[in-house]
């Protein structure tokens, strides 16, 4: 647990892997140590979940796996940038409420009045901020798994449609 916190703090800046400022907001959500049993012993590697967004309505999620943290982050970031989705925004918030289920995770997103801010927890907050949503209320139901909540939030944002008023 301490290892994950240390990795997350280290890579929460808004710079790409080479140290230059990026046009994208990048945030490491989760770092997992995984191992595979082989005949020669355990093969250890890392799995990293990264959220990338331009804070203007585009957001993506990437999962990178490698033996080193930096390589896994680079892979995850590259994948996320290649698979960005467009998010329908209505000013600073979302156009309508939405409830989405992804596996055991359920995420409820509701538009909020201007000035409310992002009322969301952990993994949902990261995705919503990366998409550029400033006023939203959310509730995560079901599992507390960060990866499932990130993917559920991404699914919810992809299902948003513009509402004609």
Secondary structure per residue as TSV (DSSP state, phi and psi in degrees):
chain	resnum	aa	ss	phi	psi
A	1	X	-	360.0	-44.6
A	2	X	H	-63.3	-36.4
A	3	X	H	-60.7	-45.6
A	4	X	H	-61.9	-42.2
A	5	X	H	-62.8	-41.2
A	6	X	H	-63.7	-45.0
A	7	X	H	-63.0	-43.6
A	8	X	H	-61.8	-45.0
A	9	X	H	-62.8	-37.2
A	10	X	H	-67.3	-32.9
A	11	X	T	-111.4	24.2
A	12	X	-	-91.2	2.4
A	13	X	S	-74.8	170.5
A	14	X	S	-99.5	45.2
A	15	X	B	-122.4	149.8
A	16	X	-	-78.4	-178.2
A	17	X	T	-66.3	-18.5
A	18	X	T	-90.2	-5.8
A	19	X	S	96.7	-0.5
A	20	X	S	-90.4	152.2
A	21	X	B	-63.5	142.3
A	22	X	-	-115.3	154.2
A	23	X	S	-76.0	-12.3
A	24	X	S	-103.7	146.4
A	25	X	E	-85.3	121.9
A	26	X	E	-120.8	134.3
A	27	X	E	-141.6	127.9
A	28	X	E	-80.5	121.1
A	29	X	E	-91.4	-39.7
A	30	X	E	-151.7	138.9
A	31	X	E	-123.8	119.6
A	32	X	E	-117.4	135.6
A	33	X	E	-90.4	125.4
A	34	X	E	-124.2	155.8
A	35	X	E	-140.2	151.5
A	36	X	E	-122.6	130.4
A	37	X	E	-79.5	124.5
A	38	X	E	-126.2	173.2
A	39	X	T	-62.6	-34.4
A	40	X	T	-85.9	0.1
A	41	X	E	127.0	-169.1
A	42	X	E	-77.2	135.6
A	43	X	E	-106.5	110.1
A	44	X	E	-96.6	141.4
A	45	X	E	-150.3	-179.8
A	46	X	E	-123.3	146.3
A	47	X	E	-121.9	125.6
A	48	X	E	-123.9	132.2
A	49	X	E	-107.2	123.2
A	50	X	E	-124.5	139.1
A	51	X	E	-110.5	132.1
A	52	X	E	-127.2	137.9
A	53	X	E	-156.9	160.3
A	54	X	-	-100.2	2.3
A	55	X	S	60.4	22.2
A	56	X	S	-131.5	17.1
A	57	X	S	113.3	7.7
A	58	X	E	-123.2	136.4
A	59	X	E	-149.9	148.5
A	60	X	E	-148.1	158.4
A	61	X	E	-127.1	137.5
A	62	X	E	-133.8	145.5
A	63	X	E	-118.5	119.3
A	64	X	E	-117.2	141.0
A	65	X	E	-127.1	131.5
A	66	X	E	-163.7	174.4
A	67	X	S	-83.5	-18.0
A	68	X	S	-120.2	148.8
A	69	X	H	-61.6	-46.8
A	70	X	H	-60.6	-42.1
A	71	X	H	-65.2	-42.2
A	72	X	H	-64.4	-40.5
A	73	X	H	-64.9	-42.6
A	74	X	H	-60.8	-45.1
A	75	X	H	-62.9	-44.9
A	76	X	H	-64.4	-42.4
A	77	X	H	-64.9	-43.1
A	78	X	H	-60.6	-45.6
A	79	X	H	-62.3	-44.6
A	80	X	H	-62.5	-40.5
A	81	X	H	-68.3	-29.8
A	82	X	H	-78.8	-18.7
A	83	X	T	-122.6	49.2
A	84	X	-	-76.0	145.3
A	85	X	E	-114.9	152.7
A	86	X	E	-88.2	136.6
A	87	X	-	-111.0	128.9
A	88	X	-	-75.0	117.3
A	89	X	E	-110.8	152.2
A	90	X	E	-125.6	88.3
A	91	X	T	71.5	-118.8
A	92	X	T	-99.0	2.3
A	93	X	E	-130.6	-169.8
A	94	X	E	-96.7	155.8
A	95	X	S	-71.7	-28.9
A	96	X	S	-156.7	160.4
A	97	X	-	-70.1	151.5
A	98	X	E	-150.9	140.1
A	99	X	E	-122.2	122.3
A	100	X	E	-127.5	142.5
A	101	X	E	-114.5	131.8
A	102	X	E	-134.6	106.1
A	103	X	T	63.9	-126.7
A	104	X	T	-91.5	-2.9
A	105	X	E	-94.0	136.8
A	106	X	E	-123.2	134.2
A	107	X	E	-127.5	128.0
A	108	X	E	-108.3	124.9
A	109	X	E	-119.4	131.4
A	110	X	E	-130.8	140.3
A	111	X	E	-64.5	149.8
A	112	X	-	-127.4	155.5
A	113	X	-	-63.1	155.9
A	114	X	T	-59.0	134.0
A	115	X	T	94.2	-6.1
A	116	X	-	-70.5	-34.7
A	117	X	-	85.3	-175.9
A	118	X	E	-90.9	110.8
A	119	X	E	-104.3	88.7
A	120	X	-	-152.8	156.7
A	121	X	-	-104.4	150.4
A	122	X	H	31.9	-106.0
A	123	X	H	-66.7	-36.7
A	124	X	H	-65.8	-41.2
A	125	X	H	-58.8	-43.2
A	126	X	H	-60.9	-46.1
A	127	X	H	-66.0	-43.9
A	128	X	H	-65.2	-42.2
A	129	X	H	-67.6	-37.7
A	130	X	H	-65.2	-30.6
A	131	X	H	-77.2	-16.3
A	132	X	T	92.9	20.6
A	133	X	-	-89.0	125.1
A	134	X	-	-100.3	-28.0
A	135	X	S	-130.0	108.0
A	136	X	E	-158.3	150.0
A	137	X	E	-115.6	135.2
A	138	X	E	-137.7	158.5
A	139	X	E	-141.9	127.6
A	140	X	E	-97.1	125.4
A	141	X	E	-117.8	158.9
A	142	X	E	84.0	-130.6
A	143	X	-	-70.7	155.7
A	144	X	-	-101.4	8.5
A	145	X	-	-62.9	122.2
A	146	X	H	-61.7	-44.3
A	147	X	H	-61.8	-45.4
A	148	X	H	-62.8	-40.3
A	149	X	H	-68.2	-36.8
A	150	X	H	-63.8	-47.8
A	151	X	H	-66.8	-35.4
A	152	X	H	-65.3	-41.3
A	153	X	H	-64.9	-42.2
A	154	X	H	-61.8	-41.7
A	155	X	H	-63.1	-41.8
A	156	X	H	-62.7	-44.9
A	157	X	H	-65.7	-33.9
A	158	X	H	-72.3	-23.3
A	159	X	T	-89.6	-3.3
A	160	X	-	-68.2	140.4
A	161	X	-	-126.3	149.0
A	162	X	-	-66.8	137.2
A	163	X	-	-107.0	124.9
A	164	X	-	-82.4	124.3
A	165	X	-	-120.1	360.0
